[in-house]
Amino acid sequence: MTVDSYPELFTTLFGWQFYGVIWDTLSDTGIVYIPFIIILVRNWMEPAKGGDFGNLWSLSLKRMEIEFYLAVFIAMIAGAPALTLSATLLTYHPADDLTGPRPAATVASPQSSYGTSGAFDSAPAATAVPVWWYTVMVLSKGINHAIIKGLPAAIGIRQVQQQAQLATIPDPALREEAGQFFNDCYLPARSRYLREKPTNAALTVMLDDFGQDDPEWMGSHVYRTLYYANMRSQRRVVGWPYDPARDRDYDPAAAPTYTWGQPTCQQWWEDATKGLRKKIADTASGVSSLDNHLSSAVTKLSGFFPSLTSAAEKTTDWTVRAALSNARVDAMQAYQPDDFGTFDRSGIIENFYGAAKDTVGFVGAAWTHATTGTKIQALKPMLPIAQALILLAIYTLLPLIVVFSAYSLGMVVTAAIGIFTVNFWTVLWKIGEWVDENLMLAMHPGTMDGILSWSAGSGGFIGDTSKAMIFDTMLGVFMIGMPLLWSAMMAWIGMNAFRALSTNVLQDAKEPAEDAGQKGGQLAGGTIMRGKR
């Protein structure tokens, strides 16, 4: 039987173990027999209140038989543990991540912190489960995973975004070198590009391939092609030896005293061993592993988007761009165009007020998105854990519900609907993830190149605050709202089922017995009266 999370491997076993403990306690104390006594007394008292003496015992006996045997049947299939649930039967198959398929988890090999270091490691090797509840569990899980298997495959855009947010540059010296490259190479190249506005067929192809926002970051392929080869750093760069053929502006007589030289921007960025691009991609902050993750993601995404080109080059670009953005060394954050010209018609006070208003509005929207998005992203991994704990609580309390309901058929069916409802949340969450990804694609039309460049760019998904807020709101609606709506609908169905089974079905079964008892009483009374004559 396949469960839906790592903790559910253990909460399922513990839940039914607690069930067995409570059922044994109720059995040892005799409480499990009290409902049978109540059934006998109730079915004797109710006919006695309004029935004739002649048909009283016949009516009581018929009603007792119906309820008593039904209660015995329910106690056998939904009360007493009968079938063995072995830990070896439980498995969890997590969804593939960016690195590829993930191994299936079992109680013996949990593939997580559950079941190790004293956490849930005392789970029983096997526990007994009533026939009815075992059947309900198997059917619920089977239906869930059959539906999930038929759903469209997820692309994994959220995973790429989350991995990109982890990239950074922890080394202060490397951050300083990136800042120096930004000032010495990127800003002059960008100024020249905006001034010249070059257009040609090769440049158009390059922008189509690497995205229209390629000139917005320091590793731009446009600048590497047009300008970086003829530009040099303004100051000496540590790690780059002096080169007399290149560094001709040095004093030849004093040249040997210079330890470091001034590389060209192309060398500085592209060198395969000590280039800035290489060092950022290989930083020990996890960007190297992120690069591997993104490589796997690109391979996976290429199946959905055949137009994804230059995969290896773009993977490194996205990695470096994400690290620069998260380390606050990025064009969109460090470079600010001269916007004061747009306020020429206003005075200084109006300029200040307009800038402050725009800033406050952006900060407010960004803060709303950040808090909402953080809550939603933090809530997502908590949902399966909450589901597992709710199921544990249901399994644990079932013996009390079964006994205290006097082995009611309606209560047993209602509880089964409840278990199926909670298990079905997994399907709703999968549908929510699919809708979330498709909303992203719908709001950012184009190739996957643009989606990934946007996610790894300045601010990532936070950069476009309005759309990001929509994504978070819709994701919250699906992840939380859909299970709530589904649970409310199933609660209504469960209450109606309980009412129907507890009243109509039993009443339909009792009426023939009551009629038979009444007819028998009438015949007996008529016979007695004829005898008296």
Order of alpha helices (4+ residues) and beta strands (2+ residues): alpha-alpha-alpha-beta-beta-beta-beta-alpha-alpha-alpha-alpha-alpha-alpha-alpha-alpha-alpha-alpha-alpha-alpha-alpha-alpha-alpha-alpha-alpha-alpha
